[in-house]
Amino acid sequence: MFQFIISKIHRFKDVVSKSLFDLSFYQSLQNKPLRFSFRYLFFLLLFIIFILIFSVILPFFIFGKIIPQYSNRGFQYMKEIFPEGLTLTLKDGSLRTNVDEPFYIEMPKQFSNLSNKTHLVVIDTKNKYSNISDYNSWIVVGKNNIYIMEGSNNSDERYETFSLKETRGYFVINKEVYLRILDSLKPYLSYAGFFYYSGLCIVLFVFPFIGAAVYFVCLIMYISLYSYFLYLLFNLLHISNVTFKSIFHISLHVITVPLTFQFVQYLYKISVPFTFTFPFLIWMIYILIYLSKDVHANHKIKPSD
């Protein structure tokens, strides 16, 4: 099985190299079915997208090694956040407290540099400010709603609203109740690493297939458009008696050139304009002229099987 995979990888690498540099490969391409080229293009896209996604989430794999440490530290912070003496009473969707309002719960010093907000939570069931952003807090708890800020350090501050009005019953939450709730959740911290890495693996091994499939469809439309353009151009100029199918077949491999340019630019964090369509058309025209002059092809590119 391992040898089979290695042989497939070597074959794929060989086709990539020939698509980039080998004119004789394009001569023999007419003897291969279209499904060969479709399969090649899809796996090329899959490989590129896999590498791109892996380069993005690699730091998250490294960060995962310290998840247990951060989970325990975060759990300790959560225990300390709820103030002593505060009691929240929620009755049929209406909240009230036993403290003077607005009541502020400050941002922990360890995280103060992560946000431009002064407060972590503000509780105000009396609505001191009409504008939520005036509270200068990540979370604002009102009489019937909870407002949570979306993002951080955002000049265009937006809060997502969670209504309490649909909550039925009578609930009292104080420090003791809060700690009991946290303690009931603590056993699940041991699974944090598992769920973290599971999510990363899903991203790494599922998203490339989705991305490759979407990009594949887009490229097929792109290739079809320019293949038809070249077909009209070559027939109009009587340069070569070619078919649309043969040009389209060749295009499935020539597209390797601009894809490689784009991939290299991403790796080296550079941006060079006109490195997709321009190289694609230049390489396509050169190959078509070369094949049209080939005496073994009888001055005609045969359609693919």
C-alpha positions as CSV (number, residue, x, y, z in Angstrom):
1,M,0.0,0.0,0.0
2,F,2.8,2.4,0.9
3,Q,4.7,1.6,-2.3
4,F,1.5,2.2,-4.3
5,I,1.1,5.7,-2.7
6,I,4.8,6.5,-3.3
7,S,4.5,5.5,-6.9
8,K,1.4,7.7,-7.4
9,I,3.2,10.6,-5.8
10,H,6.2,10.2,-8.1
11,R,3.9,9.9,-11.1
12,F,2.0,13.1,-10.1
13,K,5.3,14.9,-9.6
14,D,6.4,13.8,-13.0
15,V,3.2,15.1,-14.7
16,V,3.6,18.4,-12.9
17,S,7.2,18.8,-14.2
18,K,6.2,17.8,-17.7
19,S,3.3,20.2,-17.7
20,L,5.7,23.0,-16.9
21,F,8.6,22.2,-19.1
22,D,8.2,19.3,-21.5
23,L,6.8,20.1,-25.0
24,S,6.9,16.5,-26.0
25,F,4.5,15.7,-23.2
26,Y,1.9,17.9,-24.9
27,Q,2.5,15.9,-28.1
28,S,1.6,12.7,-26.3
29,L,-1.3,14.3,-24.5
30,Q,-3.6,13.7,-27.5
31,N,-3.4,10.0,-26.7
32,K,-4.6,10.3,-23.2
33,P,-8.3,10.6,-22.1
34,L,-9.7,13.9,-20.7
35,R,-10.4,12.2,-17.4
36,F,-6.6,11.8,-16.9
37,S,-6.2,15.6,-17.1
38,F,-9.3,16.3,-15.0
39,R,-7.9,14.1,-12.3
40,Y,-4.5,15.7,-12.5
41,L,-5.9,19.2,-12.2
42,F,-8.1,18.3,-9.2
43,F,-5.2,16.7,-7.3
44,L,-2.9,19.6,-8.2
45,L,-5.5,22.0,-6.6
46,L,-5.9,19.7,-3.7
47,F,-2.1,19.7,-3.0
48,I,-1.8,23.4,-3.3
49,I,-4.8,24.2,-1.0
50,F,-3.6,21.5,1.5
51,I,-0.2,23.2,1.8
52,L,-1.8,26.7,2.1
53,I,-4.2,25.6,4.8
54,F,-1.4,23.6,6.6
55,S,0.8,26.7,6.6
56,V,-2.0,28.7,8.2
57,I,-3.0,26.3,11.0
58,L,0.6,24.9,11.8
59,P,0.9,27.5,14.6
60,F,-2.3,26.3,16.0
61,F,-0.9,22.7,16.2
62,I,2.1,24.1,18.1
63,F,-0.2,26.1,20.4
64,G,-2.2,23.0,21.2
65,K,0.7,21.6,23.3
66,I,0.1,24.2,25.9
67,I,-3.7,23.9,25.9
68,P,-3.9,22.0,29.2
69,Q,-1.9,24.8,30.9
70,Y,-4.0,27.5,29.4
71,S,-7.2,25.6,30.2
72,N,-6.4,25.4,33.9
73,R,-5.3,29.0,34.0
74,G,-8.4,30.1,32.2
75,F,-10.5,28.1,34.6
76,Q,-8.9,29.8,37.5
77,Y,-9.6,33.2,36.0
78,M,-13.2,32.3,35.4
79,K,-13.6,31.4,39.2
80,E,-12.2,34.8,40.2
81,I,-14.3,36.9,37.8
82,F,-17.6,36.6,39.6
83,P,-17.5,39.3,42.4
84,E,-18.2,38.5,46.0
85,G,-21.6,39.7,47.2
86,L,-23.2,40.0,43.8
87,T,-26.6,38.2,43.4
88,L,-28.4,38.0,40.1
89,T,-32.1,37.2,40.1
90,L,-33.8,36.3,36.9
91,K,-37.6,35.9,36.9
92,D,-39.5,35.2,33.7
93,G,-36.9,37.0,31.5
94,S,-36.5,40.0,33.8
95,L,-33.1,40.5,35.6
96,R,-32.5,42.4,38.8
97,T,-29.5,42.7,41.2
98,N,-28.7,43.5,44.8
99,V,-26.0,46.1,44.0
100,D,-25.8,49.7,42.9
101,E,-25.9,50.0,39.1
102,P,-24.2,50.3,36.7
103,F,-22.1,47.5,38.3
104,Y,-18.7,46.9,36.7
105,I,-16.6,43.8,36.4
106,E,-13.1,44.9,35.3
107,M,-11.0,43.3,32.6
108,P,-8.3,41.0,34.1
109,K,-4.9,42.7,33.9
110,Q,-3.5,39.7,32.0
111,F,-5.9,40.5,29.1
112,S,-6.1,44.2,29.3
113,N,-3.7,44.6,26.3
114,L,-5.9,42.5,24.1
115,S,-8.8,45.0,24.0
116,N,-9.4,48.7,24.1
117,K,-12.3,48.1,26.5
118,T,-11.9,49.1,30.1
119,H,-14.6,46.7,31.5
120,L,-15.2,43.0,30.9
121,V,-18.9,43.1,32.0
122,V,-21.3,46.0,32.9
123,I,-24.6,45.2,34.6
124,D,-27.2,47.9,34.3
125,T,-30.8,47.0,34.4
126,K,-31.7,50.7,34.8
127,N,-30.3,51.7,31.3
128,K,-28.0,54.5,32.3
129,Y,-26.7,54.9,28.8
130,S,-28.9,54.8,25.6
131,N,-25.9,53.7,23.5
132,I,-24.4,50.3,24.3
133,S,-20.9,51.4,23.3
134,D,-20.9,54.2,26.0
135,Y,-20.5,51.5,28.6
136,N,-17.0,50.8,27.3
137,S,-17.4,47.1,28.0
138,W,-17.2,43.8,26.2
139,I,-20.4,42.6,27.7
140,V,-23.4,44.6,28.8
141,V,-26.1,43.0,30.8
142,G,-29.5,44.8,30.8
143,K,-32.9,44.0,32.3
144,N,-34.1,41.9,29.4
145,N,-31.0,41.5,27.1
146,I,-27.3,40.6,27.1
147,Y,-25.1,42.5,24.6
148,I,-21.8,40.9,23.6
149,M,-19.3,42.8,21.4
150,E,-18.3,41.3,18.1
151,G,-14.5,41.3,17.5
152,S,-12.0,43.6,19.3
153,N,-10.4,47.0,18.9
154,N,-13.0,47.6,16.2
155,S,-13.8,51.3,15.4
156,D,-17.1,50.2,14.0
157,E,-18.4,48.6,17.3
158,R,-21.2,46.1,16.9
159,Y,-22.9,44.1,19.6
160,E,-24.8,40.9,19.2
161,T,-28.0,40.8,21.3
162,F,-29.3,37.8,23.3
163,S,-32.8,38.2,24.7
164,L,-33.7,37.0,28.2
165,K,-37.4,37.6,27.6
166,E,-38.1,34.0,26.5
167,T,-36.6,32.6,29.8
168,R,-39.3,31.3,32.1
169,G,-38.8,30.4,35.7
170,Y,-37.0,31.8,38.8
171,F,-33.2,31.7,39.0
172,V,-30.8,33.1,41.6
173,I,-27.1,33.2,40.8
174,N,-24.5,34.2,43.4
175,K,-20.8,33.4,43.9
176,E,-21.6,30.0,45.5
177,V,-24.0,28.9,42.7
178,Y,-21.5,30.2,40.0
179,L,-18.6,28.2,41.5
180,R,-20.8,25.0,41.6
181,I,-21.6,25.4,37.9
182,L,-17.9,25.9,37.1
183,D,-16.9,22.8,39.1
184,S,-19.5,20.7,37.2
185,L,-17.8,21.7,34.0
186,K,-14.2,21.1,35.1
187,P,-14.1,17.4,34.3
188,Y,-14.6,18.3,30.6
189,L,-11.4,20.3,30.5
190,S,-9.5,17.1,30.0
191,Y,-11.2,16.8,26.6
192,A,-10.2,20.3,25.5
193,G,-7.1,19.1,23.7
194,F,-9.0,16.3,21.9
195,F,-11.7,18.6,20.6
196,Y,-9.1,21.2,19.7
197,Y,-7.0,18.8,17.6
198,S,-10.1,17.2,16.2
199,G,-11.2,20.5,14.9
200,L,-7.8,21.2,13.3
201,C,-7.8,17.8,11.7
202,I,-11.2,18.5,10.2
203,V,-10.0,21.8,8.8
204,L,-6.8,20.2,7.5
205,F,-8.3,17.1,5.8
206,V,-11.8,18.2,4.9
207,F,-11.5,21.8,3.8
208,P,-8.9,21.2,1.1
209,F,-11.3,18.9,-0.7
210,I,-14.1,21.5,-0.5
211,G,-11.7,24.2,-1.6
212,A,-10.3,22.1,-4.4
213,A,-13.8,21.2,-5.7
214,V,-14.9,24.9,-5.7
215,Y,-11.7,26.1,-7.3
216,F,-11.8,23.2,-9.8
217,V,-15.2,24.3,-11.1
218,C,-14.1,28.0,-11.3
219,L,-10.9,27.0,-13.3
220,I,-12.9,24.8,-15.7
221,M,-15.0,27.8,-16.5
222,Y,-11.9,29.9,-16.9
223,I,-10.2,27.4,-19.1
224,S,-13.3,26.9,-21.2
225,L,-13.6,30.6,-21.9
226,Y,-9.9,31.1,-22.9
227,S,-9.8,27.8,-24.8
228,Y,-12.7,29.0,-26.9
229,F,-11.0,32.4,-27.4
230,L,-7.8,30.6,-28.6
231,Y,-9.9,28.3,-30.9
232,L,-11.4,31.3,-32.6
233,L,-8.1,33.2,-32.8
234,F,-6.2,30.3,-34.4
235,N,-8.9,29.5,-36.9
236,L,-9.4,33.1,-37.8
237,L,-5.7,33.6,-38.5
238,H,-5.4,30.1,-40.2
239,I,-2.4,29.4,-38.0
240,S,-3.5,25.8,-37.2
241,N,-6.4,23.6,-37.8
242,V,-7.2,22.8,-34.1
243,T,-10.3,21.7,-32.3
244,F,-11.8,23.3,-29.2
245,K,-11.5,19.9,-27.4
246,S,-7.8,19.6,-28.1
247,I,-7.1,23.2,-26.9
248,F,-9.2,22.6,-23.8
249,H,-7.3,19.4,-23.1
250,I,-3.9,21.1,-23.3
251,S,-5.2,24.0,-21.1
252,L,-5.9,21.6,-18.3
253,H,-2.1,21.1,-18.0
254,V,-0.9,24.6,-19.0
255,I,-2.8,26.1,-16.1
256,T,-0.1,24.5,-14.0
257,V,2.1,27.5,-14.9
258,P,0.0,30.3,-13.4
259,L,-1.0,28.2,-10.5
260,T,2.7,27.7,-9.7
261,F,3.4,31.4,-10.0
262,Q,0.5,32.1,-7.5
263,F,1.7,29.4,-5.1
264,V,5.3,30.8,-5.1
265,Q,4.1,34.3,-4.5
266,Y,2.1,33.2,-1.5
267,L,5.0,31.3,0.0
268,Y,7.4,34.3,-0.4
269,K,4.7,36.9,0.5
270,I,5.1,38.8,-2.7
271,S,2.6,40.1,-5.2
272,V,3.5,40.4,-8.9
273,P,0.7,41.5,-11.3
274,F,-0.3,39.7,-14.5
275,T,1.1,36.4,-13.4
276,F,-2.0,34.3,-14.1
277,T,-3.7,35.0,-17.4
278,F,-0.7,36.4,-19.2
279,P,1.7,33.4,-18.6
280,F,-1.2,31.0,-19.3
281,L,-1.9,32.6,-22.7
282,I,1.7,32.9,-23.7
283,W,2.5,29.2,-22.8
284,M,-0.7,28.1,-24.6
285,I,0.0,30.0,-27.8
286,Y,3.6,28.7,-27.8
287,I,2.6,25.1,-27.4
288,L,-0.2,25.3,-30.0
289,I,2.2,26.9,-32.6
290,Y,4.8,24.3,-31.7
291,L,2.4,21.4,-32.2
292,S,1.0,22.9,-35.4
293,K,4.5,22.8,-36.9
294,D,5.2,19.3,-35.8
295,V,5.5,17.0,-38.9
296,H,4.6,13.9,-36.9
297,A,1.2,15.4,-36.1
298,N,0.6,16.1,-39.8
299,H,0.1,19.8,-39.0
300,K,-3.0,19.0,-36.9
301,I,-3.7,18.4,-33.3
302,K,-5.9,15.5,-32.9
303,P,-8.8,15.6,-30.5
304,S,-8.5,13.7,-27.2
305,D,-10.1,10.3,-26.7
